[in-house]
Amino acid sequence: MTEPDHYATAPEDRISIGQKSAYAIGMLVNNLQAAALPAMVVILNLGLKMDPVLVGIILFAPRIFDAVSDPMMGYISDNTRSRWGRRRPYILAGAILAGLVFAAMWQLPAGHSESFYFWIFMTASILYFLTYTVYATPFVAFGFEMTPDYHERTRLQAFANTAGQLAWVGVPWFYAIMASDMFSDTVQGARILALWVGGTICILGMVPAIFCREKYASLPNVEDLANESSDQKGLWGHTKDFFNGVGTTFKCRPFVKLCSATFLVFNGFQLGASFSLYVMIYYVFFGDDEKAGILFGLFGTLTAVCTLAVIPLTAWISTKIGKRKTFLVTISLSLVGYALKWFGYNPEHPYWLIASCPFVAFGTGSLFTLMGSMVADVCDYDELESNQRREGVFGAIYWWMVKLGMALAGLLSGIMLKASGFDVELVSSQSDQTLFFLRVFDVGVPMVTSAIAIWIISTYEITEAMAHEIREELEQRRGRPD
């Protein structure tokens, strides 16, 4: 008798709509925190006239701290035992702190030097990303453990990422808002917008902490697998466990492949997109930043709207052909979108650019829907080997790779912008060579990185049948989560 190609989701493995909704609101906040700072940091260059290389350093520097704080927060979350659970106390505290810091960091006083703004904002950025870690690391881990079912994990990620995508619908309009006539200049616009964003993070970020229910914390043999309670380990014991766990995580081949592919696809997209506004302002509209802001907002919003359709489509396709094959199909379609952008940048027909939106959306829409579900499968794969539930550490390292890539994108964008010959003092035009390089960076970078990611995931090991076998063995060993 042959094994079935697909396994039906048992009723007890389904996540209720209420739990999905609470988690989805948290995903909206998570994406808002990830998207808002890169969308607004352009003000440091265009509003405060800061050197683009310094702006890149500001975006990169916090990642040095995240290399320790992210996995450390994951380890702390995995090993916390409280009446409120392993994840929820940190999600609650992180939402409040991150919202307050984000609102405060943009309240920059006028009339100071470039050096003053650089050091103040870099310090504030490091503090902000530390508070973001307190929220995001346990929140992401929470999603990995809400169901043990192969397909329900994908449905949860699709549901949550659909709501989270709303952040990307609104964020492309941030520059247009900051540059609007409501404010005296873009710097004042950033101050006011930051208050709105910070308040949203505080209020909505508390929802998953209050309403979501944890599962794996109730398994006794997950809590005590080391034959030694958390309190008995002491500082040295926890430190040794932490570094051993991180080292083991990087030896997990399926996980390394997921991290590598995500790093390439998402951060290739981010690096390319960092040049889009410059191309629109100086190549398409010859220095008219108001028209460019409208097209930039429209392009981003339409891509995000298309992504809203792509996310559930991705979940449906993955139940038919599997997660790996779905990734290969959807990321290949995104390559078509990037190629279309080259022809869409047309000063005579600026809105031809919109034709690329549905194809670009396949990359951004499918990536985290599939990867979140696949990392959850890897956590089971790891438990089979290590006898530990380490969603926090896996989630932390995975998202640190994403954030590292975003920081590198910010750093490289500043370096590449300067290398292109861009001159911020030239209000209405740039050289032909500069404009050519900006378009090459915008289109070429995500095409190359996405193609490499396709090659990496073509060798990914964990199939649906393998995931099902791992789950059965784990439940025989330590029981089912409640």
N, C-alpha and C positions, 0 to 999 in steps of 0.2 A: 504494500500500500504506500503510495507516494504522499509526501507532505503537501498540504494545501499551499498555494502561492500567497494567499492572504488569510488573515485571521480576523474574525469578527470581534468587535469591541463588546465586552460583557457589560450589562447594565450597571453593575457596581463600579466599573472603571470609568463611567461617564462623569464628567465634572458638571455640576449644576450651573444654570445660566447666571445665578446670583454670584457664585464663586468666580466664574469666568469674567463677569462684568467688573467685579472688584479688582481682579488682577489686571484687567484691561485698562482700567483707569490709572493704575500704577504704571503700566507700560507707557501710557500717554505722558505721564510726568517724567519717566525715565528718558524718553525720546526728546522731550522738551529740554531737559537739562543737557542732553548731548548736542542738540541742534542750536540752541539759543546763543551760546557763547561764540561759536564760529561764525554765525550769521551776523553778530553785532561787532565782532572784533575789527572788522574793516573800518570802523569809525576811528580807530587809533591811527590808521594810515590816512584815510581821506578826510577825517574831521580834525584830528590833532596833529596831522602831518608827521607822524612818527615814521622813521625808517622801516621799510617792510621787513628787513632782516631782523630788527628788534621785535617786531610783531610776531615773526616766526619763532623767535626764542621764547617769547611769552607763552605761546601755544605749546612749545615743546618741553619747557622746564618742569611743569608739574608731573610729566610722565616719569621723570627720574624718581620722584617720591612714590608714585603709584606702583612702581616695580616692587616695592616692599609693602605699601599700605593695602593694595588690592588683595593679594594672596593672604596677607595677615588678617584682613577683615573676613575673608572667606574662612580661614581656619577658626577664627573666633566664633563666627556664626555657626559653623559645623559643630563646635564643641560647647556651645552655650546650652545650659539646662535651666529653664526658668518656668514659672507657672504660665507665662505668656508665650512660650515656645522658643525656638532657636532663632527665628528670623524677625518676627514682628516687632520686638522692642527697637531694633536697629533701624528698621524701615521707618518707624514713627519718628525717632530722633533725627535720622538723616534727612527726612523731608523738611522738617522745621528748620534745621540748621542750614541746609543747602539753599532754601528759599530766602532766608534772611541774608546770607552772605552774598548771594547773587544780586539781590536788590541793592545792597550797600556798595558793592565793588564798582558800580558805574557812577556813583555820585562824586565824580572827579571835579575838584575846584578848578576854575579857569585861571589862565595867566601864568602857568608854571612851565618849566623847561621840559625838554624831551626826556632828559634823564630822570626827572621827578616822576613823570607819568609812567616811564618804563618800570622803575623799581616799585612804585605803589601798585601798579596793576599786576606785575608779575607776582608779588607777594600775595595779593588778593586772589589771584588765579590758583596759586598753590593751595591756599586755604579752601577755596571753593571746591576744588577737585577732591580734596580730602573729605569734605562733608558729602559730596556726591558719592564717594566710595561707600560711606556708611549707609547710604540709602540703596545704591544700585546693586552692590554685591549680594546682600541677603535677599533682595527682591528677585534678582535673576535666579538665584538658587531655589527660591520658593517655586518658581515656575517649573523647574526640572522635576520636582517631587510631588506635584499635585495629582498625578496619575501614573500608574505603572504601565499603561497600555501604549503600544507602539504608535497606533494611529491617533488616539485621543491626545497624545502629546502634540502631534502636528496640528490637530484642530484647535487646541488651546493656544498654541503659538500663532496660528492664523487669526483667531478671534482677537487676541491681545494686540497683535501687530496691526490689525485693521484699525483699532482704536488709537494705537500709538502713531499710526501714519498721519493722523489729524494734526500732529505737531508739525510734520513736514509740509502739510497743506498751508499752515499759517506762517511758518518761519520765513519762507521766501519773500514775504511781504514786509519783513522787518526793516529792510533798508528804505523801502518806499515810505513806510510809516515815519521813520526817523528823519527822512528828508522832506517830509510834507510841510505845508504852510502852517500846520498847527503849532510848530515849534520855531524858535528863532534860528536854530541851526541843528545840524545832525547830532551834535554833542548833547544838547538839551533833550533832543528826541530820545537818545539812548538812556539818559537819566530817568525819564518818565516811563519808557517802555520796560526798563529793568524792574521798576516797582510792580508793574502789572505781572510780569513773568514770575518774579519772586513770590508774590502773593499766591499765584496759581500753584506753584510748586509746594508751598506750605500746606495749602488747604486740600488739594486733590491727592497729594502724596501720602496723606494719612489714611486714605481709604483702604488700601490692601492690608495695612497693619491692623485696622479695626475689624474688617469683615472677612478676610481670608482665613482658612483653617489649615493647620499643618498636619501632615500625615506621619512621616518617618520618625519624628521625635518620639512617637509612642512605642516604637519597637525596642524592647529591652535589650536584645542582643546586638542592636546597633549602638546603643548608648554605652555598653560595657565590654566591647569586644577585646579591649586590651588587657582585661582582667585587672584593671586598675582604674579607679574613678578619676574623673577630671580633677577633683580637689587634691588627690594624692600625688599627682604627677609633679607638681611644683613648676617653677619657672624654667629650669633646665630641661625637664621632661617635655614640657610644651614646646620649647624652642627646638629641641631635637626632633620631635614629631613634625613640627611645622616644616623644617627644612627637608626632612626625609620625604614628607608628603609632596612638597613642591617638586623635588627631584623625580619622584615616581610619576608624577603627572606628566612631566616633559618626556618620559620614556614611553608613554602611551601613544602608540603610532596612530590609531584612528583619531585621537584628540589633536595631535600635532597637525594632522592633515586638515582638520576642520579649522583650526586656528590660522593656518597658513592661507587657506582659501579665503576665509573671511577677511584677513588682513589685506589680501590682494584685491578682492572685489570691492569691498566697501571703501577702503582708503585710496584705492586707485580712482574710484568715483569721486571721493572727497577732494583729492588733489586736483583732478581735472576740473571739477566744478568751481574751485577757488579762483579760476581764471575767467569763468563765464561772465561775471559782471563787468570785468575790465574789457572783455571782447565786445560786449553789448554797448558799453559807454563809448569806447573809442573807435571801434571798427564799424559797428552797425549804425550807431546814431551820432558819430562825429562829435562826441563830448557832451551830448545832452543827457545828463544823468537822470532827469525826471522820466524821459521816455524809456531809458534803459531800465530804470527801476520798475516800471510797469511791465515791460517784457520779461524781466527777470522774475518778477512775482508771478506773472501769468504762466511762464514756463515751469517754474517750480510747483505751482499749485496744480496745474494740469498733469504734471508727472506724478504728483502725489495722489491726485484723484484716480488716475489710471492704476496706480499702485494699489489703491483700495480694491479695485477689481481683480488685480493680479494675485493678491494674497489668498483669498478663498479658492481661486482657480488653482493656485499652486498646491494647496492642501488637497483638493480633489484629485489632481493629477497624481500626486504622490501615493494616494491609496490605490491607484491603478498600475503604476509602473515602478513605484518605490522612490525613496528619497534621493538616492544617488542619481538615477537617470533623470529625475525631474530637475535636479540642479544642472545637469549637463544641457538640458533643453532650454531652460529659462535663461541661463547666463549666455548661451549662444545667441538667443534672441536679443539680449541687451547689446551685443556687439554690433548688430544691425543699427540699433538706435544711436550708438556713438558715431558710426559712420555717417548717418543721416545728419548729425549735428554739423558736420563740416560743410555740407551743402546748404544747411539751414541758416548759417551765418551769411546772410545776403543783404547788403544795405538797401538794395532796391526792393526787396521783398522780405522784410525782417521777420514776418510772422510765419514764414516757411519753417522756421525752427520748431514750431509746434508739432510738425509731423513726426519728429523723433520721440516725442513724449511717451507714447504707448510702448515702444520698444525699450527705451531706457528703463521704464518702470518694471520690466521683467527682472532686471538685475536687482534693483533696490527692493522690490516687493517679495521676491522669492527667497532672498538670502537669509534673513533672520527668521523667517517662518520655518525654513528647513533646518537651519543650523541650530536654533534653539531646541528643536525636537531631536536632532542628531546628537547634541551634547548630552541630553537626558539619557539617550541610549548608551552613550559612552560611560555615564555614571554607573549604570548597571554593570557594564562590562568591567569597569574598575572594581566594583564591589565584589565581583566574583573572584578577583585576584587578591584584593587587599582586606576584605571583610569589613570595610568601612563605607559609610555614606559620606561622600565628600563633594556634594553639589556646590558648596560654598567655594572651595578651593578651585574646582574646575571652572565654575562661573566667573570667579575673580580673574583667573589667568586668561580665560577666553576674552573677557571684556577689557582686560589690561592690554591685550594684543590689539583690540579694536581702538582703544584710546591712544595707545602708542602710535598706531598708524595715523590716527587723526592728528596727533602732535607732529609726527614726521611730515604729514601733508602740509600742516601749517608752517613748519620750518622750511621745508623744501619750496613751498609756494613763494615765500619771501625771497629765498635765494634765487629761484628761477625767474621771479618777477624782475629782480634786479639784473640778472644775467640777460634778460630779454632786451634790456635797454630802456625799460619803462621809466618815465620821468613824471612824477606827480605834479610838477609845476606847469607842465604842458596841459592846459585846461581842455582844449578842444581837439587835439590831435596827438598822435604818436607816430614814430617812424614806421615805414612799411615793413622793415625787418622786425621791429618789435611786435607789430600786429600779427605778422605771420607766425612768430614763435608762440605768442599767446594762444593762437588757434591750434597749433600743433600740440602744445601742452594740454589744452582743454580736451581734445579728442583722442590724441595718441596714447596718453598715459593710461586711461581706463581700459582702452582696447587691449593693450599689451598685458596689463595685470590680470584682467579677466580671462584672457586666453591661457595664461599660466595656471590660474585657478582651476579651469576646466580640466587641464591635464592632471593636476594633483588629485582631484576628486574622482577621476576615472579609475583610480586604484583604491578607493575607500572600501573597507572590509565588511562592515556590519550590515548585513542584509536583514529583511523582515524576519525570515526564518531563524537566523542566528539570534536576533534580539528576543524572539519568542522563547527559544531554548534557554537563553540566559535567565530570563524572567522565571521560568519554571524551576530552574535549579536554585535560584535565590530564594524563592518562596518555600521550597522544600527545606532549605537550610535555616531560614530565620522567620518564616511566616509572612503573611500578607500585611501591608500597611492598613490601618483602620481608615 
